[in-house]
Amino acid sequence: MSERPIATTDAGSPAPSLEHSQSVGPNGPLLLQDHYLIQKMAHFNRERVPERVVHAKGGGAYGVLEITEDVSQFTKAKLFQKGARTESLVRFSTVAGELGSADTARDPRGFAVKFYTEDGNYDIVGNNTPIFFIRDPQKFSDFIHSQKRRPDNHLRDHNMQWDFWTLSPESAHQVTFLMTDRGTPASWRHMHGFGSHTFLWYNAAGERFWVKYHFKTDQGIRNFTAAEAAAAQVADPDLHIRDLYEAIRRGDDPSWTVNVQIMPFEEAADYRFNPFDLTKVWPHADYPEITIGRWTLNRNPENYFAEIEQASFEPSSFVPGIGPSPDKMLQGRLFSYPDAHRYRIGPNYLQLPVNQPKAPVHSYNFDGPMTYRNPAGPVYAPNTVGGPVAAGPDVWRGEEYELAGEIVRSAYHPHREDDDFSQPRALWERVLSDTDRAHLVDNVVGHASAPEVTDDMKKRVVGYWRNIHKDLGDRVAQGLGVTDA
């Protein structure tokens, strides 16, 4: 048996004792000078960084993206060139629940991927849904507040949720998706992932295209019914974390086929609905999915806190060949995500090993809490003493495009077929099976039958679903016992 190492303080000096504090005599009071006791207690008090306001509960793994098709005509991003292999980290999560909540709760699932490219990190921070509840970030904090706990009694409140949803008709597409069995996936391995937003791609010639990302599970879609999800919450509230970890541990590496939808840049302006609206999907008849590669998860983290809890993902991490679109929700997230990391982890969160780019970093940012990588040269620009300089104009050529308009506060300028109910109506009529429809109705009725949901709110719930489809609304009304809505 090898000799065991000597325990030390965090500063590296030998620990005086692992069991006994320093005191005045065996039975006397403790001494403030017991530096090791103070260090242990102070560190223990700070073991947890603040949990994420949203996406608090989750898990993840490492993997690799392999590009099998040539899409250089659309983007010059190196990670999307044929034959490229890029290491990655993913974090799956629930959205509304706290850190200790159950994995199988009815909720969208976060699907955040960090690609460690040779040009720096590229993050796709999406969900297991191609749409979202709102289209303007002005409403985001209000939406999340409606899903969280009440300030008075500290309880979740379905009446509060329906109050927000029924007053926000743009939520109808996502709520329809959420109330199907896709709102309770059986595992992270058995669900699709989406970039959700529209992004900009541009090629080496500076030609521009709009793109949407789709990660299609190779394991097949598997969902729980409401009853199965409830039983799983009791049996194993950490089911999804456990399932992913155990699958990779036994060598059953999950994979996803990576597809994109491509829209020529000029077609966005007069498309039949606003293609940057996060509550909409692009019809595949107009823009079919193109397979570009495969993404596989093949390695578990060794330390959950260091590699998953402290992992930070931000839609603002772009690489040459990729940029943002005018999607208002994406524009808001470009600020909010890195700002949340600065609060939760600290301004030097990108120096943590799990977040640190594999590419060299030459920045004029310096100091701040927990910095360990300061510039060796000047800390200002411009300078004449050898500091880093900006990339040439061709590196990012293609991300610029012309926009004009008055400064306003308003909804998107309507396109000819913009509305909030056509796409969820199509989901009900053309996509869902009879069983799916029955489960959707049952799930809505069960959710809106919570004791805190008032009779007046139930009438609004019925009206909400009738706006999507009369038959759907009528079945919800029957389930809720609403006769005069």
N, C-alpha and C positions, 0 to 999 in steps of 0.2 A: 504494500500500500504506500503510495507516494505521500511525502510529508505535506501536511495541510498548510496553506499560507497564513501569515499573521494578519489578523484584521487590523484595519487602519482607519483613521479619520479621513474625511474627504480631502484633506490636505496631504494625505499620505503618511502621516506619522502613526506609530503604533497605538492602537486603541488601549486605554488604560484598563478597561473591563467591559465585558459585554453583559454583565448581570447586575453590577453593584454601582450605585451612585456614590459620589464623594459626600461625606457627612461629618458633622462635628461629633465624633464618637459613634459607636455602632447604632445608638438609638437617637442621635441628635438630628437637628434640622440639616437640610441639604445646602450646599454651597453654590452660589452663583458662579464661582470660579471653575466649576466642573464643565470645562469647555466641550468635552465629548457629549455629555448629557444634553447640554444646550443645543449643540449642533444636531443631535438626533431628533430632539423634540421640535426644533425650528424647521428642520427639513420635513419631518412628518406632517407638520401643519400646512406645508406647501406642496404635498405630493401630487395633488390634482390641479391641473390647469382648469380654468373654467370650461364647462362642457359647452359644446356648440349650441347656439341658440336654436338652430334647426339642424337636422341630420346628426343628432347627438349620439344615437345608438348605431353602431355599425361594426364592420370587420373588413378584412381585405387580404390581398396576396400580391405577389409579384408575378410578372409574366412577360411575354414577348409578342410583339406585333410583326408579322411577316407579310410583306406586300408581294402579291403574285401577279398583278396585272399592271400594265403601263398606263398611268394616268398623268404623264408628264405634260400632255396637252392642256391639262386643267390646272396643275399646280407644280411649282418648282420645289415645294417643301421636301427636304431630303428624306424624311421618314416615310413619305408616300411614294418614293421611287421604286420601281420594280426590283425585287431582290433585296430590298432593305430589311434589316432586322433591328428592331428597336426595343430595348428593355423598358418595362413599364411597371407601375404600381396602381392598383385599383382599391378603392374603398366603396363598398356597398353600405347602404344605410336605410333606416326609416327616416321620415321627414319630421313628423310632429312630436314623436315620443321623446321622453327623457332618456338619460343614459342607462337607466335600469329597466326600460320598458321592454315589452315582448317583441321578438323579431317578427312574429306572424300577425301583428295588428294590421287592420285595414288602413293602408297608407301607400302613397307612392314610394318607390325605392330609389335612393340616390345611386348613381352609377358614375362615379368620378374616376377618371383615368389620368395618370401622369406619365408622359412619355419622356424618357431621358435621352434627348436627341443630341447630335453633335453640334447643333446650333443653339442649345439651351433647352429648358423644359418646355414642353407643349402639353397643356392640360385641356381635356374635354370634360367639363363638369355637367353631366346630364342626369337623366332619370331613366327609369324603366318605362316611361311613357313618352311619346313623341310630342306631347302638348303640355300645357300648364293651366292653372286656374285663372290667371289674370294676364293682362298684356301690358300693364304699366307698373313700373316699380314703385310709384307713389302709393299703391295699394298693398305692397308686399308685407310690410310690418303689420298692417291691420289684418290681412289674411292670416298670418301666422298667429297673431294674438287670438283670433277667433278659434283656432285649433288647439291652443294651449289651455292652461288652467285659469279659472276665474280669479280675479284679485281678492274677492271677498271670502269665498269659502274654499278656495284652492282645489276646485274640482273641475274636471273636463265637462263641457256642456254642449250637448248636441243641438240644443235650441240656438245657442250662439253660432254654431257652425252653419246651420241652415239659414239663420238670419243673414249672415254674410253672403252665402251662396245665392239665395233667392234675390238679393239686392244687387248681385253681380252676374248678370246673364251670360257674360263671357266665360264663366266657370263651367257652363253646361257640358262641354265636350269632355273636360277632364273629370268632372264628377261622374258622368256616365261611365267612363273608363274605370274610375275608382270603385264604383259600386258593382261592377262585374267581378267575377272571380279573379281577374287579373289584379285586383286590389289586394289579394292575399296570395302571393306566389308561394309555391311549396318550398322553393329554395332559390338562392341567388343564381345557382347554376342553371336553373330552368326558367329564366326570364330573359327577354330581350333588353338591350340598352340603346339609348338614343342620345345624340348630342342635343336634341330638342330644338335648339335655336337654329337659325340660318346663319351660316358663316360665309366669308369671302375667301375664295381661292384665286390665285393668279399665277400664271406660268412665267417662264424665263423671258418671254417677249413682252410681259406686262399685260397680257390679255386677262380679263377678269370673268369670274363665274361665281354664282351662288351655290352653296353646297349644304346638304343635310347628311348627318352621320347615322347609320343604323348598325348596331351590333346584334346579330341574329344568333341565338343560342343553338349550338350544335347538339345539345342534349334534348332538345324539344321542350315546348312549353308545358309546364305542370303547375297547376294552381290548386289551392285548397278551397273547398266550399266554406261558407261561414262557420258551419258546425265543426269542420275539421280544423280550421284556423283557431277556433276557441279552444278545442281540445289540446292542440299543440301548445297554446299559451300556458296551459296548466302543466302539461307533461314536460315541456322543455322550452322555457322562454328564450333561450339562446340557441334555438334550433338552427338558424341560418348560419350563425358564426361557426357552430360545431360542424355542420354539414360541409361547408367549404373547406375548413381546416382538415377534416378527416378524409375528404375526397383527394386532396392534394397529397396528404401524408401517405395514403395507400397507392399513389401513383395514378389515380383516375383523374388526370388533369382536364379540367373543363375548358372548352373552347367556344369561340364565337366566330361566325363568318362576318366579315366587315364589308358593308355595302355603303354606297353613297348615292344620293340623288343630286343631279347637276342641272342647274337652270342657267342658261345664257344670261349674262349681266343685263342686257337691254330688255329682256322680257319681263323683268320685275315691275317696271313702271306701269304697264297697262295690263298686267295679269288680272284674271277675273276676280280674285280677292287678294288682299295684301299678303304677299309671301313672307313678310317679316313678322306677322302676327303669331305669337307663341301659342295661341289657342287653336291654331289651324294646322292641318297636315297638308302636304302637297300630294294631290292624287297621283297614284302610280301610273295611271293611264296617260297623264301629261309628262311625268318625269319618272320613268322606271328606275328601279334600283340597279346599280352597277356594282358587281362584286369586285373588290380590290385586294382582299387578303384575308388573313386568318389571325385571330388573337387568342393566345393560349395562356392560362394561368398554370404555373409549374413550381412555385416556391412559396412556402408559408413564411410569414415574419417570424423572427426569433424573439422579438420583444414587442408585445402589443402596444405598450405605451409609447415607446420610442418610434415605432414604425407605422402605427396606425392612428393612435390617438393624437400624435403630434404631426401627422401628415397634413399638409395644406395643399389645397387645390384651388386654382383661380382661373376663371375664363380669360383673364387678361394676359396669361402667359402664351404668347404667340411666337412663331418662328417665321422666317422669311418664306413666303408662299401662301401664308394664311393670315387673315385679318377678320375684324368684326363686321357685322352688318348693322343696318339701322334699327334692328329689333330693339324696342325700348327696354324690354326686360334684360336683354343681354347688355345693353348700355349701362343699366343700373348695376348689374352684377360685376362689371369691369372694375367698379370702385368698391362695392360692398364686400366682396370676398377677400381681397388682400387686406382691406381695413379690418375685417373681423380677425384675421390671423395676427395682425399687429397687436390687437387688443388681447387675444386669447393666449398667444404663445410669446409675443414680443417682436420688436421691429426687425430682429435678425433671424426670423423664422426660416429664411431660405438658407441659412448656414447650418441648420440641423442636417445630419447625414441623410435622412430620408427625403428631404426636400432639396438638398444641394444639387445643382445641375452637374452633369458629368462633363459639360463643356467648361473651359476656363472662364472665370469671372474676373472682369476688370472694371471696377466700379469706383465712383468717387464718394459713395456713401461710406461712412465710417462711424465707429464708436456706437454707443447705445448699449442697453442691457445685454449681457451674455455674448458680446461679440468675440470671436476668436479669429477672424480673418479680416484684418485691416489692410488698406492699400499700403504698399511698400514705398510708393512714390508720392507725388503731390496729391492733395485732396481737394483740388479746385481745377476748373477748366473755364476758359482756355489757359494753357500754360506753355512754357518753352523748355520744360525740364523733363521731357520724356513720358508724360502721362498718356493714357489711352486716348485715342481719337475716335470719332464717330465712323460708322461703316460708310462706305461709298454710296452714292445715290442709287446705284443699281440694285443694291441688296434688297431694299424694300420697295422697289419700283413696281407698281401694280396695286398697292394698297390704297392709293389716292383715287378719289372720284368726286365729281362735282355734285354739290347739293345746294339748293336755294329755297328760300321761303321765309315768311315772317316768323318772328319769335312768338309762339302761342302756347297756351295750355289747352290741349284738346285731344280727342281721340284721333286715331289714324284717319287720314283722308280716305273716305270710303271708295273702294273699288266697286265694280258693278254688281258683284255677287257677295259682298261682305254681309254676313249676319252671324249670329251666335248659335243658331240652332240647326242649320242644314247639316253640318258634319256629324253632330251627335245623332241626328235623325237617321242619317245614312248608316251609322254604326248600328243602330237599333234595327233598321230595316234590312240591311244587306250583309252585315258581318256576323252578327250574333246568331247562334243557333237557338232553337226553341228552348233548350235547356238553359243556355246562357241568359235568355230573356227572363225566364222564370226565376233564375237565381238573382238577376239584377233587381227585379221587383221585390223579391224576398229581402234582399240586402238593404234596399232603400226603406222598405217598411220596417224592418228590424231597427235600423238606425234612427228613423224618425219616430219610433214608438218609445224612445227613452222617456222616462217619467218627467224630465224637465222640459220636453217639447210641448208647447202649449197648443190648444185647439186652433187658435188663429194661425200659428206657425204651420200646423199640418195642412191647413187650407192653402197657404203659400207654397208649401212643398208640392202639393198636387198641381197647382198652377204652373210651377216650374217644369214639372215633367210633362204636362200637357203641351207646353210650348215646344217640347222636343217631339212628342208624338201623342196624339189623343189616346190611342189604345194604352200606351205606357202610363200616361197620367191617370186614366180610368182604373187601371189595375192597381196603381198605388193608392188611389182614393178608396177603392174597395178594401185593400189591406189595412188602411188606416182608419176605416170606418167614417170617412168624410163623405157626407151626402149633399152638402150645399156649397161646395167650392165652385 
